[in-house]
Amino acid sequence: MSRDVVETLTGFARTLRAAGVGADPERVQAMIGAVGHLNVLDPDDVYWAGRLTLCADPADLPRYDRCFAAYFSGATASVRRTAPPPVTIVRHAATPGTAGEDEPGDVSVATASEIETLRMRDVARLSAAERAEVHRLLALLDDVSAQRRSRRFTARHRGRLDPHRTVRSILRRGGEISGLHHRAHRTRPRRVVLIVDVSGSMSPYADVLLRFAHAAVRSAPRTTEVFSAGTRLTRVTRELRHREPDSAMRTVSAAIPDWSGGTRLGEELKEFLDRFGQRGMARGAIVVIASDGWERGDASLLGEQMARLHRLAHRVVWSNPHKAQPGYEPLTGGMLAALPYVDDFVAGHSLAALEELAGVIGNA
Amino acid sequence: MPHTTSIPASDFASPKALSEALEQHAYLSDDGLATACFLSLRMRRPLFLEGEAGVGKTELAKTLAAVLDAPLIRLQCYEGLDAAQALYDWDFPRQLLHLRAAEAAGVTDVERLESELYDRRFLVSRPLLQALETSSDERPSVLLVDEIDRADDEFEAFLLEVLSDFTISVPELGTISAERPPVVVVTSNRTREVHDALKRRCLYHWLEHPAFDREVAIIRRRQPEATETLVRQVAAAAGRLRQLDLLKAPGIAESLDWTEALVALGARDLNPDTAAVTLGTVLKYREDTERVVDGGIGALFNGA
């Protein structure tokens, strides 16, 4: 293949990468190979050779189409890196790293009884230093995961007879029956999906709840999914994969475009179910919704979607920070519509309540 | 680039030639899909097909096998699928029987007996091994790895290994490799994100619902007994159903089922009565059916 063709194609791949399509070198190599089998001068052939080899996701396709049109029409310069959406980064009043610097007198290690009191307190009413301590303790939460029975078997002392292993051991002993082997189902992590409401009414709790979500992602990175819901649904699982809680929280804040806005929980939930849930993410999963259930619009959509969710999920858990307030009655429209489809209704306003939530997830 | 030195007869001259061959087997492809299959054959790369359920992913693999006159080997993925079900397994009962028979015949040569035990004839080949064994230079086999998103990630990693070098090693027997890599079609319904490493090994193609004209052509080709009016009405109605934001939009498989049902009922065109009794072939959720019935079934195909 002539050198300028290769150069043109690698230049195209660069444009694609700038637009967010993961056209890595191995794929570019494949594209150059593919073009070699087709007609380099036919735009359709080049289009398909690139699309088949460089894209890896339906979300890549519109970007690819835009870049292809721009690059091969000569308007390369007009393809810019897509500007990040305008975001309001929520700065924590004090993160554990900076607390000590700002307030030299602050003792970062709390005593046992102080921790005990702190555990029970509503996180919305904490001072900056106390909040930092709660964050530190949340980061220590290491088991927010659930198990389910797998189809696969493992050797056990009791359970069903394992004919293969039994026969194999008989074979090994030349036909002498020495004993029976048994097997039982293994357990595997069950998928946990957390949907955290980040709207205005939840803003005192959203930060702590996302940190809880971070603990969940850390304890079972492959089977936990996290979404933020406000005026739109954002998948933040990838952002939460950072091991270090504070940098994870920074990337998450940057990724969520609708902090402290309104709530359209019904629509968000519908979007979640349409795009992810029904395709399998919610199937057999434990779905945790952390929200106060203050639905702006008509709550009937939320009810409908909760019914759908309930049919798909293994267990639906609703965590409402206001539940712990004395005399709380679930009277908001959204909460009333959702409650019939909720298996576990828990609080989630304090460290202790979040630990309880972790327990509910583990035992579901 | 590996494997591109010679071009056997099973490769086609151009995507167009392949598209025509597919059409002879009643599969109508568009440019993208034909190019994808063409490149997959030429570059010896697995084809990774994604798309909504019922857009013809599995059907493509079957047709490809028919076009190449090759055996189709299907590996249906599910949660908990493991190597013993995908690769090979030893036939323990037969081995035991062999041992007993040898004992009865008074064979005392232990060494020989042992080597006999791990003979090829006691190996049960599962789809992946079958695909490698049946694939020859003149005629590659077609391996369909269906719904990879249902298997777990461990299996994905394992599949990646097999798809990278097309050899399988059986500790007791040695390495088994394919004369020529089989044509591999991997399908996914996107219930789970498949790992990028696997996709990187493959050509990625996203299958859309067909456009109206192509859907008409497909139904006409598959259901020749249906009247032209009926075919056009069904295709138009299916197109409208897909825009209704249903829980499960009908795929081309559903429109074919629908037409078949209507033909079986002797319908010459779609009217509210025939549509109402056959709606179960297109809509698979009670909520969807209610929505469509509430909106008036007639609205689906009026004006088509």
Contacts between the chains, C-beta under 8 A, distances in Angstrom:
chain1	res1	chain2	res2	distance
A	22	B	196	7.3
A	24	B	200	7.3
A	26	B	200	5.7
A	27	B	200	6.3
A	30	B	43	7.4
A	30	B	45	7.2
A	30	B	203	7.7
A	33	B	1	5.1
A	33	B	4	7.9
A	33	B	43	5.8
A	34	B	39	5.1
A	34	B	43	6.3
A	34	B	203	7.6
A	36	B	1	7.7
A	37	B	38	7.4
A	37	B	39	6.0
A	37	B	42	4.5
A	37	B	43	6.6
A	38	B	15	7.5
A	38	B	35	7.2
A	38	B	38	8.0
A	38	B	39	7.5
A	44	B	31	6.2
A	45	B	15	7.8
A	45	B	35	7.0
A	48	B	15	7.9
A	48	B	31	6.7
A	48	B	32	5.6
A	48	B	35	4.0
A	48	B	36	7.2
A	48	B	39	7.9
A	49	B	35	7.4
A	49	B	39	7.0
A	51	B	32	7.2
A	52	B	32	7.8
A	52	B	35	6.8
A	52	B	36	5.2
A	52	B	39	6.2
A	52	B	203	4.3
A	52	B	204	6.1
A	52	B	205	5.8
A	53	B	203	6.2
A	53	B	204	7.5
A	55	B	204	5.5
A	55	B	206	7.7
A	56	B	196	6.2
A	56	B	199	4.6
A	56	B	200	7.4
A	56	B	204	5.4
A	58	B	50	6.9
A	58	B	190	7.7
A	58	B	206	5.1
A	61	B	206	6.0
A	150	B	79	7.7
A	150	B	80	5.9
A	151	B	78	7.7
A	151	B	79	6.1
A	151	B	80	3.1
A	152	B	80	4.9
A	152	B	82	6.4
A	163	B	92	7.8
A	164	B	92	5.9
A	167	B	92	4.3
A	167	B	93	6.8
A	167	B	96	5.9
A	168	B	92	6.2
A	170	B	96	6.9
A	171	B	92	7.0
A	171	B	95	6.2
A	171	B	96	6.0
A	171	B	99	6.6
A	171	B	117	7.7
A	174	B	99	7.3
A	175	B	96	7.5
A	175	B	99	6.2
A	175	B	100	6.5
A	175	B	103	6.8
A	188	B	152	7.8
A	222	B	153	6.6
A	278	B	247	6.7
A	278	B	248	8.0
A	279	B	189	6.8
A	279	B	190	5.8
A	279	B	191	4.3
A	280	B	149	7.1
A	280	B	150	8.0
A	280	B	189	7.8
A	280	B	191	2.8
A	280	B	192	5.9
A	281	B	191	7.3
A	281	B	192	7.5
A	283	B	191	7.7
A	308	B	247	7.7
